[in-house]
Amino acid sequence: MAKNLQILSDFSSKEEKYRNLIVQIEALIRDEPDYIANLANVAAALKQTFDFFWVGFYLLKDGMLVLGPFQGPVACTRIAYGCGVCGTAWKEQRIIVVPDVELFPGHIACSNESKSEIVVPIITASGEVTGVLDIDSDKLNSFDETDAVYLGEIVTSLQIW
């Protein structure tokens, strides 16, 4: 599996990488009932395929987003409702793309190396946010509509099994 992901990241367009990765992620999680194990593998697959600076999940616990499985440097442990990009995506229940984190009001700087960010809320069929997928880049303007669409699909696939 790891070898295939590396090949994808070397030779494919962003859209092709996402399409191939979604197939691989669905195969990874199809027969695994443990949600945390699946989140860990998804974070690793995204990090390996795209070489993002940081990829991880924050899960809703006791009224806060709490750090879950991730790949990358040490991260913030808890994020309040409406705070930073993650807390805002939770509050507004929408994907947020931030081309320059320095320009996002209330940005929480877990790392000074983070320059741009995308956050995708995990929303149940009943409309409850249970967590977020958070991805940071060490480059400005790293995320666009393509990322939003495919990361949204990946998060949706996590809720199906």
C-alpha positions as CSV (number, residue, x, y, z in Angstrom):
1,M,0.0,0.0,0.0
2,A,2.7,2.5,1.0
3,K,4.6,2.0,-2.2
4,N,1.5,2.6,-4.3
5,L,0.8,5.9,-2.5
6,Q,4.3,7.1,-3.2
7,I,3.9,6.4,-6.9
8,L,0.7,8.4,-7.0
9,S,2.3,11.4,-5.4
10,D,5.2,11.4,-7.9
11,F,3.3,11.2,-11.2
12,S,-0.3,12.2,-10.9
13,S,-2.3,15.5,-11.0
14,K,-3.9,16.6,-7.8
15,E,-7.3,15.4,-9.0
16,E,-6.0,12.0,-10.1
17,K,-4.2,11.6,-6.8
18,Y,-7.5,12.2,-5.0
19,R,-9.5,9.9,-7.1
20,N,-7.0,7.1,-6.7
21,L,-6.6,7.8,-3.0
22,I,-10.4,7.6,-2.4
23,V,-10.5,4.1,-3.9
24,Q,-7.6,3.1,-1.6
25,I,-9.1,4.7,1.5
26,E,-12.4,3.0,0.9
27,A,-10.6,-0.4,0.6
28,L,-8.7,0.3,3.8
29,I,-11.7,1.2,5.9
30,R,-14.3,-1.2,4.3
31,D,-13.7,-4.1,6.7
32,E,-12.3,-2.2,9.7
33,P,-14.9,-1.4,12.3
34,D,-12.6,0.8,14.5
35,Y,-13.2,4.5,13.8
36,I,-9.9,5.6,15.3
37,A,-7.9,3.1,13.3
38,N,-9.6,4.3,10.2
39,L,-8.9,8.0,11.0
40,A,-5.2,7.1,11.6
41,N,-4.9,5.4,8.3
42,V,-6.7,8.2,6.4
43,A,-4.4,10.8,8.0
44,A,-1.3,8.7,7.1
45,A,-2.5,8.2,3.5
46,L,-3.2,11.9,3.0
47,K,0.2,12.9,4.4
48,Q,2.0,10.4,2.3
49,T,0.2,11.1,-0.9
50,F,0.4,14.9,-0.8
51,D,3.3,15.5,1.6
52,F,1.1,18.0,3.6
53,F,2.8,19.7,6.6
54,W,0.2,18.4,9.0
55,V,-2.9,16.2,8.6
56,G,-5.1,15.2,11.4
57,F,-8.5,14.9,13.0
58,Y,-10.0,16.7,16.0
59,L,-12.9,14.9,17.6
60,L,-15.8,16.4,19.6
61,K,-15.5,15.4,23.2
62,D,-17.1,17.2,26.2
63,G,-17.9,20.3,24.1
64,M,-14.4,20.8,22.7
65,L,-12.5,19.6,19.6
66,V,-9.8,17.2,21.0
67,L,-6.8,16.1,19.1
68,G,-7.2,12.7,17.4
69,P,-5.1,10.7,15.0
70,F,-2.6,12.9,13.1
71,Q,0.6,13.0,11.1
72,G,3.1,15.8,11.5
73,P,4.6,17.8,14.3
74,V,3.1,18.3,17.7
75,A,-0.3,20.0,17.6
76,C,-2.8,21.9,19.7
77,T,-4.7,19.5,22.0
78,R,-8.0,21.2,22.5
79,I,-9.9,23.8,20.4
80,A,-13.1,25.6,21.5
81,Y,-16.3,26.1,19.6
82,G,-15.8,29.0,17.1
83,C,-12.1,29.4,17.8
84,G,-9.5,29.3,15.0
85,V,-10.2,27.6,11.7
86,C,-11.2,24.3,13.2
87,G,-13.6,25.8,15.7
88,T,-15.1,28.1,13.0
89,A,-15.6,25.1,10.6
90,W,-17.4,23.3,13.5
91,K,-19.5,26.4,14.3
92,E,-20.4,27.2,10.7
93,Q,-20.7,23.5,9.6
94,R,-18.8,24.1,6.4
95,I,-15.4,23.5,4.7
96,I,-13.1,26.4,5.2
97,V,-10.1,27.1,2.9
98,V,-7.5,29.6,4.3
99,P,-4.9,30.7,1.7
100,D,-2.9,32.6,4.4
101,V,-3.4,31.7,8.0
102,E,-2.0,35.0,9.1
103,L,-5.0,36.7,7.6
104,F,-7.6,34.5,9.4
105,P,-9.1,36.3,12.4
106,G,-8.4,34.3,15.5
107,H,-6.1,31.7,13.8
108,I,-4.6,29.4,16.4
109,A,-0.9,29.0,15.6
110,C,0.0,25.4,16.6
111,S,3.1,25.8,14.5
112,N,4.7,28.9,13.0
113,E,5.5,26.8,9.9
114,S,1.8,26.5,9.0
115,K,1.0,29.0,6.1
116,S,-2.3,27.8,4.7
117,E,-5.0,25.5,5.9
118,I,-8.2,23.6,5.0
119,V,-10.7,22.2,7.5
120,V,-13.5,19.8,6.7
121,P,-16.2,19.2,9.3
122,I,-17.4,15.7,9.9
123,I,-21.2,16.0,10.0
124,T,-23.6,13.1,10.7
125,A,-26.7,12.5,8.7
126,S,-28.7,14.2,11.5
127,G,-26.6,17.3,11.1
128,E,-24.3,17.0,14.1
129,V,-20.6,17.9,13.9
130,T,-18.6,15.1,15.5
131,G,-15.1,16.3,14.5
132,V,-13.0,17.9,11.8
133,L,-10.3,16.9,9.3
134,D,-7.6,19.6,9.5
135,I,-4.8,19.9,7.0
136,D,-2.0,22.5,7.1
137,S,0.6,23.4,4.5
138,D,3.9,25.1,5.0
139,K,3.2,27.0,1.8
140,L,0.7,29.8,1.1
141,N,-2.3,29.1,-1.1
142,S,-2.0,25.3,-1.0
143,F,-5.7,24.5,-1.1
144,D,-8.4,25.1,-3.5
145,E,-11.9,23.9,-4.6
146,T,-10.4,20.5,-5.8
147,D,-9.1,19.9,-2.3
148,A,-12.5,20.9,-0.8
149,V,-14.4,18.6,-3.0
150,Y,-12.3,15.5,-2.6
151,L,-11.6,16.0,1.1
152,G,-15.3,16.3,1.6
153,E,-15.8,13.0,-0.2
154,I,-13.1,11.4,2.0
155,V,-14.8,12.6,5.2
156,T,-18.2,11.4,3.9
157,S,-16.7,8.0,3.2
158,L,-15.6,7.8,6.8
159,Q,-19.2,8.1,8.0
160,I,-20.6,5.4,5.7
161,W,-19.0,2.3,7.2
